[in-house]
Amino acid sequence: MTLTPPAKRTLADRLVGITSAQASLRRAKGLAGRGQAARAFPLFARAARSGIAEAEFRLARCYLESAGVPVSRVEGVRWLERAANRGFVEAQAVLAALYVQGLGSPNGAQSAPGTGAAATLFMANEASDPDFVRGEKWARRAAEAGSADGQAILGFILSSGPEQIRNLDEAARWYELSAEAGCPQGALGYALSLANRAQDEEDHAKLARHMRHAADAGLPTAQYLLGMMTERGAGVPQDLNAAAQLYRHAAENGNRNGQARWGLALLEGRGVERNAAEGESWLRRAALGGDPEAAALVGDLYAKGGALPPNYAEAAIWFRRAAEAGHRGATRTMGLLHLTGAGTARDPVEAASWFRRAAEMGDRTSQTELGNLVLKGLASPDDQLKTREWFEQAAESGDLIAAFNFGLCLAEGVGIERDERRAAQWLRRAADGVVNAQFLYGRMLAEGRGVEADPAGGRAWIARAAETGMVDAEVTLAEMMVNGRGGPMDHAGALALFTKAAEKGHAGAMFSVGALKGGGHDVATDRPAAQRWFRAAAERGHSYAQMMLGRYLARGIANERNPAEARIWLERAAAQGLAEAKAELATLPPPAETSDPPAARAAVGD
């Protein structure tokens, strides 16, 4: 019997093994193509153990996609790396995509079955702990080998990865190569790179062409972006109907932005027949998917109410969702809801917290709202300090409203030591464009606070504020005109200003109109009118008006005598500490001696 030499026997065994492995691979591919994954898996495994790169790649996909075997991220990545190291380009591209998505570790999520490497990357909603360094290594190998998927992934890494590996020009070149090879993801990436560099109509036309290629291939991001371009007429003819349909496709393919835009189109009937119920449904879907703008829009719908009364409680739920996702406007709105108690508990401290968050996002209105709470003592010391710093920084950059607010902080000692001299300087700067600053600076001049007293100059600034209709300025200027402070006396002019302020509901102005019309001034005396104005101010709690109304009624000054009602108003004024009202009460006969019926006292109520 002739024995085969060991070396020759080993080579023969290997040739038989490889032949058998190739047959197993072919058989496995046929079974997998017919949907028989469970039968294909052991054949892929047999071929992979023989070192066939394609079999290793296909076995990896079985583990990654749970095709005929329970999903195993560890085994999937292990077999992918074996195939990639053997130069199997598709394995390199898939491995790169997994690393970029943060799926290259055992803790990564399951990839979408049946998708290419680039498609998996570009369609993912979010990634966890991406490894751009390893991803770039494998993507570059695949890209240099001519893989359109690998080129698209490398373009993504170079345009969206960490600063140290980012290279936008190189990214654009790889995207262009991928797009020219017909890869939809490459077309999308190239279109996005063109968006940052487009200079003429030719560039915009190229951008639109590649974006349309990606959209026609079913990439939801491209469908949404092309919808935006079509709605605005940017690089393509404006067509609201076509834009709406693109949003619809993006929405149905799971793009949150597309869902939000499609919902808004339905809600407003923009490019599609109006359907408020369906529009709200899509907005809700986008909001629940994490789109902050959609959540804010749903909140607006409930806050406005439409055909039904507003539902602020429901609105608050959606505004909170949007705010917690970083939506600046919704964050400010949460502050307003807590400030007013609409749909949630009224809580100025909680309102200050939301205003602070919005202000830190750069919302100037929230900075002002927080500043108002700070000045009212309804915010924490940290808020005081932070608010003052915001105002100071903005004021130094030339913002007149911030200059006013910073001046107010200095005047009141909010978040900084009180300094009326500096306060006056900042209020003067703000007075060139801010009405409140004109009024406050005018008062500081008139009173000599922080500056040398200048009643004439103060009166001029207060007059400027009064000309805009500012009630407090109208009242203050009228008082100066009555007393001749900072300028000539002008009782007629003062009466006109007091009347304007009184008609806006200012109780002090109502009292002053009554006082001027009561006699002794350079205006016509009209005591019945004076009594009417005293009554209006008295009903708003003005103590001197209550005393004067009581006096008028007790003495019949306006031809109406009512000692019982007079006593009530004088007692109210006395309860507020007016000694004159107490003295006036002492002149009235005891209640039991009055001839007025008891009902007279009840007529004015308590």
C-alpha positions as CSV (number, residue, x, y, z in Angstrom):
1,M,0.0,0.0,0.0
2,T,1.5,3.4,-1.0
3,L,1.1,6.2,1.5
4,T,0.5,9.8,0.4
5,P,3.2,12.1,1.8
6,P,1.9,14.2,4.6
7,A,2.5,17.5,2.8
8,K,0.7,16.4,-0.3
9,R,-2.1,15.0,1.8
10,T,-2.5,18.3,3.7
11,L,-2.7,20.3,0.4
12,A,-5.2,18.0,-1.0
13,D,-7.3,18.2,2.1
14,R,-7.2,22.0,1.9
15,L,-8.2,22.0,-1.7
16,V,-11.1,19.7,-0.9
17,G,-12.0,21.9,2.1
18,I,-12.0,25.1,0.1
19,T,-14.0,23.5,-2.7
20,S,-16.5,22.2,-0.1
21,A,-16.6,25.6,1.6
22,Q,-17.3,27.4,-1.7
23,A,-20.1,25.0,-2.4
24,S,-21.5,25.7,1.1
25,L,-21.3,29.4,0.4
26,R,-23.1,29.1,-2.9
27,R,-25.8,26.8,-1.3
28,A,-26.2,29.2,1.6
29,K,-26.6,32.2,-0.7
30,G,-29.3,30.4,-2.6
31,L,-31.2,29.5,0.6
32,A,-30.9,33.0,2.0
33,G,-32.2,34.4,-1.3
34,R,-35.3,32.3,-0.9
35,G,-35.8,33.5,2.7
36,Q,-34.6,30.3,4.4
37,A,-32.2,32.0,6.8
38,A,-32.2,29.2,9.4
39,R,-31.0,26.7,6.8
40,A,-28.5,29.1,5.3
41,F,-26.8,30.1,8.6
42,P,-24.8,26.8,9.3
43,L,-23.6,26.7,5.7
44,F,-22.4,30.3,6.0
45,A,-20.7,29.4,9.3
46,R,-19.0,26.3,7.6
47,A,-17.7,28.5,4.8
48,A,-16.6,31.3,7.1
49,R,-14.5,28.9,9.2
50,S,-12.6,28.0,6.1
51,G,-11.5,31.6,5.8
52,I,-13.6,32.8,2.8
53,A,-14.0,36.5,3.3
54,E,-17.5,36.8,1.7
55,A,-18.7,34.0,3.9
56,E,-17.3,35.8,7.0
57,F,-19.2,38.9,5.9
58,R,-22.4,37.1,5.3
59,L,-22.1,35.3,8.6
60,A,-21.6,38.7,10.3
61,R,-24.8,40.0,8.8
62,C,-26.6,36.9,10.1
63,Y,-25.5,37.8,13.6
64,L,-26.2,41.5,13.2
65,E,-29.6,41.0,11.7
66,S,-30.7,37.9,13.6
67,A,-31.0,36.0,10.4
68,G,-31.3,32.3,11.4
69,V,-29.5,32.9,14.7
70,P,-30.1,35.1,17.7
71,V,-28.6,38.6,17.4
72,S,-25.1,38.9,18.7
73,R,-23.3,42.2,18.4
74,V,-20.0,40.6,19.6
75,E,-20.0,37.8,17.0
76,G,-21.2,40.1,14.2
77,V,-18.4,42.6,14.7
78,R,-15.8,39.9,15.1
79,W,-16.7,38.3,11.8
80,L,-17.0,41.6,10.1
81,E,-13.4,42.5,11.2
82,R,-12.1,39.2,9.9
83,A,-13.7,39.8,6.5
84,A,-12.5,43.4,6.5
85,N,-9.0,42.5,7.3
86,R,-9.0,40.1,4.4
87,G,-9.8,43.1,2.2
88,F,-13.5,42.4,1.7
89,V,-14.6,46.0,0.8
90,E,-18.3,45.7,1.7
91,A,-17.4,44.4,5.2
92,Q,-15.0,47.4,5.5
93,A,-17.9,49.8,4.7
94,V,-20.4,48.2,7.0
95,L,-17.8,48.1,9.8
96,A,-17.1,51.8,9.3
97,A,-20.8,52.6,9.5
98,L,-21.2,50.6,12.7
99,Y,-18.3,52.4,14.4
100,V,-19.6,55.8,13.3
101,Q,-23.1,55.0,14.7
102,G,-21.6,53.8,18.0
103,L,-22.7,50.2,17.1
104,G,-19.2,48.7,16.8
105,S,-19.2,47.6,20.4
106,P,-21.2,44.9,22.1
107,N,-23.5,47.5,23.7
108,G,-24.5,49.0,20.3
109,A,-28.0,48.8,19.0
110,Q,-29.2,46.4,16.2
111,S,-28.7,47.7,12.7
112,A,-31.5,47.8,10.2
113,P,-31.7,44.5,8.2
114,G,-31.4,44.5,4.5
115,T,-29.7,47.9,4.2
116,G,-26.4,48.9,2.8
117,A,-23.7,50.4,5.0
118,A,-24.1,54.0,3.9
119,A,-27.9,53.7,4.1
120,T,-27.6,52.4,7.7
121,L,-25.5,55.4,8.6
122,F,-27.6,58.1,6.8
123,M,-31.0,56.8,7.9
124,A,-30.1,56.4,11.6
125,N,-31.9,58.9,13.9
126,E,-29.1,59.0,16.5
127,A,-25.8,57.5,17.4
128,S,-24.4,56.4,20.8
129,D,-20.7,56.8,21.6
130,P,-19.4,56.9,18.0
131,D,-15.9,55.8,17.3
132,F,-14.9,58.1,14.4
133,V,-11.2,57.1,14.5
134,R,-11.9,53.4,13.8
135,G,-14.7,54.4,11.5
136,E,-12.4,56.6,9.5
137,K,-9.8,53.8,9.2
138,W,-12.3,51.3,7.7
139,A,-14.2,53.9,5.6
140,R,-11.0,55.1,4.0
141,R,-10.0,51.5,3.0
142,A,-13.4,50.9,1.5
143,A,-13.4,54.3,-0.2
144,E,-10.0,53.9,-1.7
145,A,-11.0,50.5,-3.0
146,G,-13.8,52.1,-4.9
147,S,-16.8,51.5,-2.7
148,A,-19.4,54.2,-3.2
149,D,-20.8,53.4,0.3
150,G,-17.4,53.7,1.8
151,Q,-16.9,57.0,0.0
152,A,-20.2,58.3,1.4
153,I,-19.3,57.2,4.9
154,L,-15.8,58.7,4.7
155,G,-17.4,62.0,3.5
156,F,-19.7,61.9,6.5
157,I,-16.8,61.3,8.9
158,L,-14.7,64.1,7.4
159,S,-17.6,66.6,7.5
160,S,-19.3,65.6,10.8
161,G,-16.6,64.0,12.9
162,P,-14.3,65.5,15.6
163,E,-12.4,68.6,14.7
164,Q,-9.1,66.8,14.6
165,I,-10.1,64.7,11.6
166,R,-12.5,67.0,10.0
167,N,-11.7,68.1,6.4
168,L,-14.6,69.6,4.5
169,D,-12.8,69.9,1.2
170,E,-11.8,66.3,1.2
171,A,-15.2,65.3,2.4
172,A,-16.8,67.1,-0.6
173,R,-14.4,65.2,-3.0
174,W,-15.4,61.8,-1.5
175,Y,-19.1,62.7,-1.6
176,E,-18.8,63.7,-5.2
177,L,-17.1,60.4,-6.1
178,S,-19.9,58.5,-4.3
179,A,-22.6,60.5,-5.9
180,E,-21.1,60.0,-9.4
181,A,-21.2,56.3,-8.7
182,G,-24.9,56.5,-8.1
183,C,-25.0,56.2,-4.3
184,P,-28.0,58.1,-2.9
185,Q,-26.2,58.7,0.4
186,G,-23.3,60.2,-1.5
187,A,-25.7,62.4,-3.5
188,L,-27.2,63.7,-0.3
189,G,-23.8,64.3,1.3
190,Y,-22.6,66.1,-1.8
191,A,-25.7,68.2,-2.0
192,L,-25.2,69.3,1.6
193,S,-21.5,70.1,1.0
194,L,-22.6,72.2,-2.0
195,A,-25.1,74.1,0.2
196,N,-22.2,75.6,2.1
197,R,-20.1,76.4,-1.0
198,A,-22.6,77.2,-3.7
199,Q,-21.8,80.5,-5.4
200,D,-23.8,80.7,-8.6
201,E,-26.8,79.3,-10.4
202,E,-24.8,76.3,-11.7
203,D,-23.8,75.3,-8.2
204,H,-27.4,75.6,-7.0
205,A,-28.7,73.6,-10.0
206,K,-26.1,70.8,-9.2
207,L,-27.2,70.9,-5.6
208,A,-30.8,70.5,-6.5
209,R,-30.0,67.7,-9.0
210,H,-28.2,65.6,-6.4
211,M,-30.7,66.3,-3.7
212,R,-33.5,65.1,-6.0
213,H,-31.5,61.9,-6.8
214,A,-31.3,61.2,-3.0
215,A,-35.0,62.1,-2.5
216,D,-36.1,59.9,-5.4
217,A,-34.1,57.0,-3.9
218,G,-36.3,57.3,-0.8
219,L,-33.9,59.0,1.7
220,P,-36.3,60.8,4.0
221,T,-33.7,63.5,5.0
222,A,-33.3,64.4,1.3
223,Q,-37.1,64.4,0.8
224,Y,-37.5,66.8,3.7
225,L,-34.7,69.1,2.5
226,L,-35.9,69.1,-1.1
227,G,-39.3,69.9,0.3
228,M,-37.9,73.0,2.0
229,M,-36.1,74.0,-1.2
230,T,-39.2,73.6,-3.2
231,E,-41.4,75.5,-0.7
232,R,-39.0,78.4,-0.8
233,G,-38.0,78.2,-4.5
234,A,-34.3,77.8,-3.6
235,G,-32.5,76.3,-6.6
236,V,-35.8,74.8,-7.9
237,P,-39.0,76.4,-9.0
238,Q,-41.3,77.2,-6.1
239,D,-44.2,74.8,-5.9
240,L,-46.1,74.5,-2.7
241,N,-48.0,71.4,-3.9
242,A,-44.8,69.5,-4.7
243,A,-43.2,70.7,-1.4
244,A,-46.2,69.3,0.5
245,Q,-45.9,65.9,-1.2
246,L,-42.2,65.8,-0.4
247,Y,-42.9,66.5,3.2
248,R,-45.5,63.7,3.1
249,H,-43.0,61.2,1.8
250,A,-40.4,62.2,4.4
251,A,-43.1,62.0,7.1
252,E,-44.2,58.6,6.1
253,N,-40.6,57.4,6.0
254,G,-40.1,58.5,9.6
255,N,-38.3,61.8,9.3
256,R,-39.4,64.0,12.3
257,N,-38.8,67.3,10.5
258,G,-40.8,66.0,7.6
259,Q,-43.6,65.0,9.9
260,A,-43.6,68.5,11.5
261,R,-43.7,70.2,8.1
262,W,-46.3,67.9,6.7
263,G,-48.4,68.4,9.8
264,L,-48.1,72.2,9.5
265,A,-49.0,72.1,5.8
266,L,-52.2,70.1,6.6
267,L,-53.0,72.5,9.5
268,E,-52.6,75.6,7.3
269,G,-53.8,74.1,4.0
270,R,-50.4,75.0,2.5
271,G,-50.0,73.2,-0.8
272,V,-52.6,70.6,0.2
273,E,-56.2,70.6,1.3
274,R,-56.6,71.8,4.8
275,N,-57.1,69.0,7.4
276,A,-56.6,70.3,10.9
277,A,-57.2,67.0,12.7
278,E,-54.7,65.1,10.5
279,G,-52.2,68.0,10.7
280,E,-52.3,68.0,14.5
281,S,-51.9,64.2,14.4
282,W,-48.7,64.5,12.4
283,L,-47.4,67.3,14.6
284,R,-48.0,65.1,17.6
285,R,-46.1,62.2,16.0
286,A,-43.2,64.5,15.3
287,A,-43.3,65.9,18.9
288,L,-43.5,62.5,20.5
289,G,-40.5,61.5,18.3
290,G,-38.5,64.3,19.9
291,D,-39.0,67.3,17.5
292,P,-39.1,70.3,19.8
293,E,-40.5,72.7,17.1
294,A,-43.5,70.3,16.6
295,A,-44.1,70.0,20.4
296,A,-44.1,73.8,20.6
297,L,-46.6,74.0,17.7
298,V,-48.9,71.6,19.4
299,G,-48.6,73.6,22.6
300,D,-49.6,76.7,20.6
301,L,-52.7,74.9,19.2
302,Y,-53.9,74.2,22.7
303,A,-53.0,77.6,24.0
304,K,-55.0,79.4,21.2
305,G,-57.9,77.0,21.5
306,G,-59.4,77.7,18.0
307,A,-63.0,76.5,17.9
308,L,-62.7,75.4,21.5
309,P,-61.6,77.4,24.6
310,P,-57.9,77.3,25.2
311,N,-56.6,74.3,27.2
312,Y,-53.6,75.7,29.0
313,A,-53.0,72.5,31.1
314,E,-52.6,70.5,27.9
315,A,-50.6,73.3,26.3
316,A,-48.2,73.3,29.3
317,I,-47.5,69.5,28.8
318,W,-46.4,70.1,25.2
319,F,-44.5,73.3,25.9
320,R,-42.6,71.5,28.7
321,R,-41.7,68.7,26.2
322,A,-40.4,71.3,23.7
323,A,-38.6,73.2,26.4
324,E,-36.9,70.2,27.8
325,A,-35.7,69.4,24.3
326,G,-34.1,72.8,24.1
327,H,-36.7,74.9,22.3
328,R,-36.0,78.5,23.4
329,G,-39.5,79.9,22.7
330,A,-41.2,77.1,24.6
331,T,-38.8,77.6,27.5
332,R,-39.8,81.2,27.8
333,T,-43.4,80.3,27.5
334,M,-43.0,77.9,30.4
335,G,-41.8,80.8,32.4
336,L,-44.9,82.9,31.4
337,L,-47.3,80.0,32.3
338,H,-45.8,79.7,35.8
339,L,-45.8,83.5,36.2
340,T,-49.5,83.7,35.4
341,G,-50.7,80.4,36.6
342,A,-52.1,79.4,33.2
343,G,-52.4,75.6,33.0
344,T,-50.0,75.1,35.8
345,A,-49.4,76.2,39.4
346,R,-48.6,79.9,39.7
347,D,-45.0,80.0,41.0
348,P,-42.8,83.0,40.4
349,V,-39.7,81.1,41.6
350,E,-40.3,78.3,39.1
351,A,-41.0,81.0,36.4
352,A,-37.7,82.6,37.2
353,S,-36.0,79.2,36.7
354,W,-37.5,78.8,33.2
355,F,-36.7,82.4,32.3
356,R,-33.1,81.8,33.4
357,R,-32.9,78.7,31.1
358,A,-34.3,80.6,28.2
359,A,-32.0,83.6,28.9
360,E,-29.0,81.3,28.9
361,M,-30.0,80.2,25.4
362,G,-29.8,83.8,24.4
363,D,-33.5,84.9,24.6
364,R,-33.4,88.6,25.4
365,T,-37.1,88.8,26.4
366,S,-36.5,86.1,29.0
367,Q,-33.5,88.1,30.4
368,T,-35.9,91.1,30.8
369,E,-38.6,88.9,32.4
370,L,-36.1,87.4,34.8
371,G,-34.8,90.9,35.5
372,N,-38.4,92.0,36.4
373,L,-38.7,89.1,38.9
374,V,-35.3,89.9,40.3
375,L,-36.3,93.5,40.9
376,K,-39.4,92.4,42.6
377,G,-37.4,90.1,44.9
378,L,-38.9,87.0,43.5
379,A,-35.7,85.3,42.3
380,S,-32.6,83.8,44.0
381,P,-29.4,85.7,44.7
382,D,-27.8,83.7,42.0
383,D,-30.4,84.9,39.6
384,Q,-29.7,88.5,40.7
385,L,-26.0,88.1,40.0
386,K,-26.5,86.3,36.7
387,T,-29.1,88.8,35.5
388,R,-26.9,91.8,36.4
389,E,-24.0,90.2,34.5
390,W,-26.2,89.7,31.4
391,F,-27.4,93.2,31.5
392,E,-23.9,94.6,32.0
393,Q,-22.4,92.7,29.1
394,A,-25.2,93.6,26.7
395,A,-25.1,97.2,27.9
396,E,-21.4,97.5,27.2
397,S,-22.0,96.2,23.7
398,G,-24.4,99.1,23.0
399,D,-27.8,97.6,23.8
400,L,-29.9,100.5,25.1
401,I,-32.6,98.2,26.8
402,A,-29.8,96.4,28.6
403,A,-28.3,99.7,29.6
404,F,-31.6,100.7,31.2
405,N,-31.9,97.4,33.0
406,F,-28.3,97.5,34.2
407,G,-28.9,101.1,35.4
408,L,-31.9,99.8,37.3
409,C,-29.8,97.1,38.9
410,L,-27.3,99.7,40.0
411,A,-30.0,102.0,41.3
412,E,-31.7,99.2,43.3
413,G,-28.6,97.3,44.3
414,V,-29.6,94.1,42.4
415,G,-26.7,91.7,42.1
416,I,-24.3,94.5,42.7
417,E,-23.6,97.2,45.3
418,R,-26.0,100.1,45.0
419,D,-24.4,103.0,43.1
420,E,-26.7,105.8,42.0
421,R,-24.0,107.7,40.3
422,R,-23.2,104.9,37.9
423,A,-27.0,104.2,37.6
424,A,-27.6,107.7,36.4
425,Q,-24.8,107.3,33.8
426,W,-26.3,104.2,32.4
427,L,-29.8,105.5,32.5
428,R,-28.7,108.6,30.6
429,R,-27.2,106.4,27.9
430,A,-30.4,104.4,27.7
431,A,-32.6,107.5,27.7
432,D,-31.6,108.1,24.0
433,G,-33.9,105.3,23.0
434,V,-35.8,103.8,26.0
435,V,-38.9,105.6,27.4
436,N,-38.6,104.2,30.9
437,A,-35.0,105.4,31.0
438,Q,-36.1,108.9,30.0
439,F,-38.6,108.9,32.9
440,L,-36.2,107.5,35.6
441,Y,-33.3,109.6,34.5
442,G,-35.5,112.6,34.5
443,R,-36.6,111.8,38.1
444,M,-33.0,111.4,39.2
445,L,-32.1,114.7,37.7
446,A,-35.1,116.4,39.3
447,E,-34.3,114.9,42.7
448,G,-30.6,115.1,42.5
449,R,-30.0,111.4,43.0
450,G,-26.6,110.3,41.6
451,V,-26.2,113.6,39.8
452,E,-26.4,117.3,40.6
453,A,-30.0,118.4,40.9
454,D,-31.4,119.8,37.7
455,P,-35.2,120.2,37.9
456,A,-35.4,121.8,34.5
457,G,-33.4,119.1,32.8
458,G,-35.4,116.4,34.7
459,R,-38.6,118.0,33.6
460,A,-37.5,118.0,30.0
461,W,-36.7,114.2,30.1
462,I,-39.9,113.4,31.9
463,A,-41.8,115.4,29.2
464,R,-40.2,113.3,26.5
465,A,-41.5,110.2,28.2
466,A,-44.9,111.7,28.7
467,E,-45.2,112.5,25.0
468,T,-45.1,108.7,24.3
469,G,-48.2,108.2,26.5
470,M,-46.3,106.8,29.5
471,V,-48.8,107.2,32.4
472,D,-46.3,107.7,35.2
473,A,-44.5,110.3,33.2
474,E,-47.7,112.1,32.5
475,V,-48.6,112.2,36.2
476,T,-45.1,113.3,37.3
477,L,-44.9,116.0,34.7
478,A,-48.4,117.3,35.6
479,E,-47.3,117.5,39.3
480,M,-44.2,119.5,38.3
481,M,-46.4,121.8,36.3
482,V,-48.8,122.3,39.2
483,N,-45.9,123.2,41.5
484,G,-43.9,125.2,39.0
485,R,-40.9,122.8,39.5
486,G,-38.3,122.8,36.8
487,G,-40.4,125.3,34.8
488,P,-43.4,127.6,34.8
489,M,-46.7,126.7,36.5
490,D,-49.3,125.5,34.1
491,H,-52.5,124.3,35.8
492,A,-54.4,124.0,32.6
493,G,-51.6,121.9,31.0
494,A,-51.4,119.8,34.2
495,L,-55.2,119.2,34.2
496,A,-55.0,117.9,30.6
497,L,-52.2,115.5,31.6
498,F,-53.9,114.3,34.8
499,T,-57.1,113.8,32.8
500,K,-55.3,111.6,30.2
501,A,-53.7,109.5,32.9
502,A,-57.0,109.3,34.8
503,E,-58.8,108.0,31.8
504,K,-56.2,105.2,31.7
505,G,-57.1,104.2,35.2
506,H,-54.5,105.9,37.3
507,A,-56.0,106.5,40.7
508,G,-53.6,109.3,41.7
509,A,-54.4,111.1,38.5
510,M,-58.1,110.8,39.2
511,F,-57.6,112.4,42.6
512,S,-55.5,115.2,41.1
513,V,-58.2,116.0,38.6
514,G,-60.7,116.2,41.4
515,A,-58.3,118.5,43.4
516,L,-57.8,120.9,40.5
517,K,-61.5,121.1,39.7
518,G,-62.3,121.6,43.3
519,G,-61.2,125.2,43.3
520,G,-58.3,127.3,44.1
521,H,-56.4,126.7,40.9
522,D,-56.0,128.4,37.6
523,V,-58.8,126.2,36.0
524,A,-62.5,126.5,36.1
525,T,-64.0,125.2,39.4
526,D,-66.4,122.3,38.9
527,R,-67.2,120.6,42.3
528,P,-69.7,118.0,41.0
529,A,-67.0,116.9,38.5
530,A,-64.4,117.0,41.3
531,Q,-66.6,114.7,43.5
532,R,-67.1,112.3,40.6
533,W,-63.3,112.0,40.2
534,F,-62.8,111.7,44.0
535,R,-65.3,108.8,44.0
536,A,-63.5,107.1,41.1
537,A,-60.2,107.3,42.9
538,A,-61.7,106.4,46.3
539,E,-63.2,103.2,44.8
540,R,-59.7,102.2,43.7
541,G,-58.4,102.6,47.3
542,H,-56.8,106.0,47.1
543,S,-56.8,107.2,50.7
544,Y,-56.8,111.0,50.1
545,A,-59.6,110.6,47.6
546,Q,-61.6,108.7,50.2
547,M,-61.0,111.5,52.7
548,M,-62.0,114.2,50.1
549,L,-65.1,112.3,49.1
550,G,-66.1,111.9,52.7
551,R,-65.6,115.6,53.3
552,Y,-67.6,116.5,50.2
553,L,-70.5,114.3,51.3
554,A,-70.4,115.4,54.9
555,R,-70.5,119.1,54.0
556,G,-72.5,119.0,50.8
557,I,-69.8,120.8,48.9
558,A,-71.0,119.5,45.6
559,N,-74.7,120.0,46.6
560,E,-75.0,116.3,47.8
561,R,-75.1,115.8,51.5
562,N,-74.9,112.2,52.9
563,P,-73.3,112.0,56.4
564,A,-73.7,108.3,56.6
565,E,-71.8,107.6,53.4
566,A,-69.4,110.3,54.3
567,R,-68.6,108.4,57.6
568,I,-67.9,105.2,55.6
569,W,-65.4,106.9,53.3
570,L,-63.7,108.8,56.2
571,E,-63.4,105.6,58.2
572,R,-61.7,103.9,55.2
573,A,-59.3,106.8,54.8
574,A,-58.6,106.8,58.6
575,A,-57.9,103.1,58.5
576,Q,-55.1,103.9,56.0
577,G,-53.5,106.2,58.6
578,L,-54.7,109.6,57.5
579,A,-54.9,111.9,60.5
580,E,-56.9,114.5,58.6
581,A,-59.6,111.8,58.0
582,K,-59.7,111.1,61.7
583,A,-60.1,114.8,62.5
584,E,-62.9,115.1,59.9
585,L,-64.7,112.1,61.5
586,A,-64.7,113.9,64.8
587,T,-66.8,116.7,63.3
588,L,-69.6,114.3,62.3
589,P,-72.6,113.7,64.6
590,P,-72.7,110.3,66.2
591,P,-74.2,107.6,63.9
592,A,-77.3,107.3,66.1
593,E,-78.1,111.0,65.8
594,T,-78.1,111.0,62.0
595,S,-81.4,111.2,60.2
596,D,-80.2,109.1,57.2
597,P,-81.7,105.6,57.0
598,P,-79.4,102.6,57.8
599,A,-79.6,101.6,54.1
600,A,-77.4,104.6,53.3
601,R,-74.4,102.9,54.9
602,A,-75.0,99.8,52.9
603,A,-75.2,101.7,49.7
604,V,-71.5,102.0,49.3
605,G,-70.6,98.6,50.7
606,D,-67.4,97.5,52.4
